[in-house]
Amino acid sequence: MATATSIKLGDDLKNRLQHLAESRRRSAHWLMREAITQYVEREEKRETYLRDAQNAWDEFQRTGLHLTQKEADDWLAQLEAGQDVEPPECHN
């Protein structure tokens, strides 16, 4: 169920939005919903990325297990070349 939410826009932004809506043959309402949806999805992905990075750092701090940059680069080069290879073993 959708509920109405109001948003206050300055005259300049409101005019720009209306102009864009007309040129895209969409309603201003559609453009605002699309913009908000894209923003929320992008920020959720960013939040997940940052949480995963923090978890990886915490794991490294606990175990000390890691790969060198060369090991990671070599593995990624194999994947890029189309080889289906497992990642190298992490070490201290």
N, C-alpha and C positions, 0 to 999 in steps of 0.2 A: 504494500500500500504506500503510495507516495503522499507526502505531506508538503504543504506549501511552506516555503521559507523566503523571507524577504532579504534583500541586500541593497544597501545604499551605494549608488555609483555617482561619481561627480559627472557634471554635464559633459565634459570633454570625453571621458571614457564611455559614457552612455551614447554619445554621438558616434564615436568610433565603432562601437559595438553594432549600432544600428546600420551604419554604412557597410560594415563587413557582412552582417546578416543579409542585407539586400544583395550584395554582390555574390554571395554564396547561395542565394535563394533558399535561405533557412531562416528560422525565427531567431530572434535574439535569445529567447529562452532556450532553444536547442543548443546554440553556441555556448551559453553559460553552463548548461549541464555537461556538455562535452568537455569543456575546459576544466571543470571541477573534477569530472571523472578521470581525465588524463592526469591531473595533478595528484589526486589521491592514489591512483595506481602507481605512479612514478615514485611517490614518497614512501609507499608501502614497500616497494622493491628496494629502495635505498635503505630503509629501516632493516629489512632482512639482510641486506649485504653487510651493513655495519654490525649487526648482531652476530652474523657468521664470522666476520673478521675478528671480533672480540673473542668469540669462542675459540677460534684457531689460535689466537695469541695466548689465551689462558691455557690451552692444551700444550702449547710449546713451553710456556713457563713451568708447567707441571712436569713435563717429560723430557724436554730438551731435544726431542726428535725433530729432525728437519731434513731438507734437501738443500744442496748448494744451488746457486743460480745456474751453473753449468749443467748440473743434473736435470733440473727442471727444463731448461732450454732444450737440451738434447731430447728429452722425452716429448716435449711439445713439437719439436721438429719432426719426430717420427709420426706423431699423430697427424700433423699437417700434410705429411707425405702419403697419408692414407693407410699407414700401418696400424693395425689394431693391437697395441701393446699396453701392457699393464704399467701403472706408474712405478717408478723405482722405489725400493725400500727406503724408508726414512732411517736416519741414524743419528747418533749423538755427535 
